[in-house]
Amino acid sequence: MRKNKLFLIAMAMMFVWVLGFSACRREQPVEFHEVEVTPEILEKFDLPEPRTVENNVWLTWTNETAYYAAFQRDGERCEYWSLPYVEYRYSDVSSGNTTWEAIFKIAEYCQVGEQIYYGENVFEYNNVKLAFRCGDNAAFIRTYQGGKTLENKNSEEDLAGGWLANRLTTEAGETLDSRYVFKTCTDHEGETGKGDYFLYEGILSYVAPKGAIGTEEAMDTEGTAGTEGAMDTEGTADTEGALLIEFDMRSSFDSAVEHVEETILLPYSVRP
């Protein structure tokens, strides 16, 4: 009994020693900081200046800061850059199907001297969430998701694409759990979708409000239909939706997690 106890104590001490040794051996950068995103920083990543509100065109949201770390390896300075961003598009909603789209992407590279490398980076992102919210007189009827990522930090996998279950709701979104890791540059060297990305689509349709034209309740002379918003005589109304973005950033040299949340308002019109 005493021998077993001593053996367990020895094993526990060895486990603690191994953990401490591994932590000591974790490579630390000679420089690490977050850099405010400016036009010059966007140029480094070959990204356009972001536009966040404009109907029916592709827009870009970028994180407020880019992540930078430098390591000294074999006498050379290795500089890692990473910037998460989202491309999205939304439009007015009518009685036909209207698609709102959002794609979580990564701009990253490593520079050693004059050489630029894409791929493995010391920064990674998971717990990625993309979600849409619509305003009055519209509802999500279907959603779609797809993309490509590292699952279990092991091998690159295509995210299961396809239509998700039909729904009728004013909010639609998806959160990928921590198994799904994003770290390789999505678009580079003139090609798109080369690295990791997460695509989410919400399909909307017009929902007639109580009192709209063609229903039992008549509209007044100013086009008010008894709802929170005002509609014109043809049943068109201005309203507002939103895009919600969330993710966690981790690095290979620090156990700390940085959580980022952003909500972008999307003004649009609904009509029969």
C-alpha positions in Angstrom: 0.0 0.0 0.0 2.8 2.4 1.0 4.7 1.6 -2.3 1.6 2.4 -4.4 1.2 5.7 -2.5 4.8 6.7 -3.1 4.5 5.7 -6.8 1.4 8.0 -7.2 3.2 10.9 -5.5 6.2 10.4 -7.7 4.0 10.3 -10.8 2.2 13.5 -9.8 5.5 15.3 -9.2 6.8 14.2 -12.6 3.5 15.4 -14.2 3.9 18.9 -12.6 7.6 19.0 -13.7 6.7 18.1 -17.3 4.1 20.8 -17.4 6.5 23.4 -16.0 9.2 22.4 -18.4 6.8 22.6 -21.4 5.7 26.1 -20.3 9.3 27.2 -20.1 10.0 25.9 -23.5 7.0 27.7 -25.1 8.6 30.1 -27.6 8.1 33.7 -26.7 8.1 36.6 -29.2 10.7 39.4 -28.9 7.8 41.8 -29.8 4.0 41.5 -29.6 1.3 44.1 -29.9 -1.9 45.0 -31.5 -1.7 47.6 -34.3 -4.5 50.0 -35.1 -6.0 49.3 -38.5 -5.1 52.2 -40.8 -5.1 52.5 -44.7 -1.4 51.6 -44.5 -2.1 48.5 -42.5 -4.9 47.5 -44.9 -2.5 47.9 -47.8 -0.1 45.4 -46.1 -3.0 42.8 -46.2 -4.1 43.9 -49.7 -7.5 44.8 -48.3 -9.8 47.7 -49.3 -10.8 50.4 -46.8 -13.9 49.0 -45.1 -17.4 50.2 -45.8 -20.1 49.0 -43.4 -23.4 50.3 -44.6 -24.6 50.2 -48.2 -27.5 48.3 -49.7 -26.9 45.3 -52.1 -23.1 45.5 -52.5 -20.3 43.6 -50.8 -19.1 45.4 -47.8 -16.2 44.8 -45.4 -15.8 45.0 -41.7 -12.4 44.6 -40.1 -11.3 44.1 -36.5 -10.2 47.4 -35.0 -6.6 46.1 -34.6 -4.3 43.7 -36.4 -2.2 41.3 -34.4 1.6 41.4 -34.7 4.4 39.2 -33.2 8.1 38.9 -34.0 10.4 36.1 -33.2 14.2 35.8 -33.6 15.1 32.4 -35.1 18.5 31.4 -36.3 19.6 35.0 -36.6 16.6 36.0 -38.7 13.6 38.1 -37.6 10.2 36.3 -38.4 7.3 38.7 -38.3 3.7 37.4 -38.1 0.7 39.5 -39.0 -3.0 38.6 -38.7 -6.3 40.5 -39.2 -9.8 38.9 -39.0 -12.5 40.5 -41.1 -16.0 39.9 -42.5 -17.3 40.4 -45.9 -21.1 40.7 -46.1 -24.0 41.8 -48.3 -27.6 42.6 -47.6 -30.5 44.1 -49.6 -34.1 45.1 -49.4 -36.7 42.4 -48.7 -39.7 41.6 -50.9 -42.2 38.7 -51.3 -39.5 36.7 -53.2 -36.5 35.2 -51.5 -33.8 37.7 -50.4 -30.4 36.5 -49.4 -28.2 38.1 -46.8 -24.6 36.8 -46.7 -21.6 37.0 -44.4 -18.2 35.4 -44.6 -15.6 35.4 -41.8 -12.1 35.6 -43.3 -8.5 36.0 -42.2 -5.8 38.1 -43.7 -2.4 36.9 -42.5 1.2 36.3 -43.5 4.7 35.7 -42.1 7.6 37.8 -43.4 11.2 36.6 -43.1 13.5 39.1 -44.7 12.0 39.9 -48.1 10.1 36.6 -48.3 6.3 36.4 -47.6 4.8 33.2 -46.5 1.1 32.3 -46.1 -0.4 29.5 -44.0 0.5 28.5 -40.5 0.4 31.5 -38.2 0.9 32.0 -34.4 -2.6 33.6 -34.2 -5.8 31.7 -34.5 -9.6 32.2 -34.1 -12.4 30.0 -32.9 -15.9 30.2 -31.3 -16.8 32.2 -34.4 -20.4 33.4 -34.6 -22.2 35.0 -37.5 -25.8 36.0 -37.1 -28.4 38.2 -38.8 -31.4 40.0 -37.3 -34.2 41.5 -39.4 -36.7 44.2 -38.7 -40.5 44.5 -39.0 -42.5 42.8 -41.8 -39.8 40.2 -42.7 -38.7 36.8 -41.5 -35.9 34.3 -42.1 -37.3 31.2 -43.8 -34.1 29.3 -44.5 -30.4 29.4 -43.7 -27.2 28.0 -45.3 -23.6 27.6 -44.1 -20.4 26.4 -45.5 -16.6 27.1 -45.6 -13.3 25.5 -44.7 -11.4 25.3 -41.4 -9.1 23.3 -39.2 -11.0 20.8 -37.1 -9.5 19.8 -33.8 -6.4 21.7 -34.9 -5.4 18.7 -36.9 -6.4 18.6 -40.5 -8.2 20.9 -42.8 -11.8 20.1 -43.3 -14.7 21.5 -45.4 -17.5 22.8 -43.2 -20.7 20.8 -43.8 -22.5 22.9 -46.4 -26.2 22.7 -47.2 -29.6 24.1 -46.3 -30.4 24.0 -42.6 -33.8 23.3 -41.3 -36.6 25.7 -42.4 -37.5 28.3 -39.9 -39.6 31.4 -39.5 -37.8 33.8 -37.2 -36.5 37.4 -37.0 -33.0 36.1 -35.9 -30.8 33.5 -37.5 -27.2 32.6 -36.8 -24.6 30.0 -36.1 -21.8 29.6 -33.6 -19.0 27.2 -34.4 -17.6 25.7 -31.2 -13.9 25.6 -30.2 -13.1 22.6 -32.3 -13.1 24.7 -35.4 -10.0 26.8 -35.7 -9.3 29.5 -38.3 -5.7 30.5 -38.9 -4.7 30.4 -42.6 -5.1 33.3 -45.0 -8.4 33.0 -46.8 -7.6 34.9 -50.1 -4.1 35.5 -51.4 -2.0 35.6 -54.5 -5.0 36.3 -56.6 -7.1 33.4 -55.5 -10.1 33.3 -53.1 -11.0 30.6 -50.7 -7.5 29.2 -50.5 -7.5 29.2 -46.7 -9.9 29.2 -43.8 -13.4 30.8 -43.9 -16.9 30.5 -42.6 -19.9 31.4 -44.8 -23.4 32.0 -43.4 -26.5 33.0 -45.4 -30.0 33.9 -44.2 -32.9 33.7 -46.7 -35.7 36.2 -45.9 -39.1 36.9 -47.2 -41.7 39.6 -46.8 -44.3 39.1 -44.1 -47.5 41.2 -44.4 -48.2 43.3 -41.3 -51.6 43.5 -39.8 -53.6 46.1 -41.6 -51.5 46.1 -44.7 -53.1 46.5 -48.2 -55.1 43.3 -49.0 -55.8 42.5 -45.4 -59.1 43.1 -43.5 -57.7 46.1 -41.6 -57.4 49.2 -43.8 -54.5 51.6 -43.7 -55.0 55.3 -42.9 -54.4 58.1 -45.3 -50.8 58.4 -44.2 -50.1 54.8 -44.9 -49.8 53.8 -41.2 -50.7 50.1 -40.8 -51.0 49.9 -37.0 -47.4 48.6 -36.7 -44.4 50.2 -35.2 -43.2 51.5 -38.6 -45.0 53.5 -41.2 -45.6 52.1 -44.7 -46.5 54.0 -47.9 -49.6 53.4 -49.9 -47.8 50.5 -51.8 -47.0 48.8 -48.5 -43.2 49.7 -48.5 -41.6 50.5 -45.2 -38.1 51.4 -44.1 -36.7 49.3 -41.2 -33.4 48.1 -39.8 -31.7 44.8 -39.3 -28.3 43.9 -37.9 -25.2 41.6 -38.4 -23.7 40.2 -35.3 -20.0 39.1 -35.3 -18.2 37.3 -32.5 -15.0 35.3 -32.2 -12.1 34.5 -29.8 -8.4 35.2 -30.6 -5.6 33.0 -29.2 -1.9 32.9 -29.8 0.6 30.0 -29.7 2.7 31.8 -27.1 0.1 33.0 -24.6 -2.9 31.2 -22.9 -4.9 34.5 -22.7 -8.1 34.7 -24.9 -9.3 37.9 -26.4 -13.0 38.0 -27.1 -14.4 40.3 -29.8 -18.0 41.3 -30.4 -19.4 43.6 -33.0 -22.9 44.6 -34.1 -23.5 46.3 -37.5 -26.8 48.0 -38.2 -28.3 47.3 -41.6 -31.0 49.8 -42.8 -33.2 48.5 -45.6 -36.8 48.5 -47.0 -39.5 45.8 -47.0 -42.2 45.6 -49.7 -44.7 43.1 -50.9 
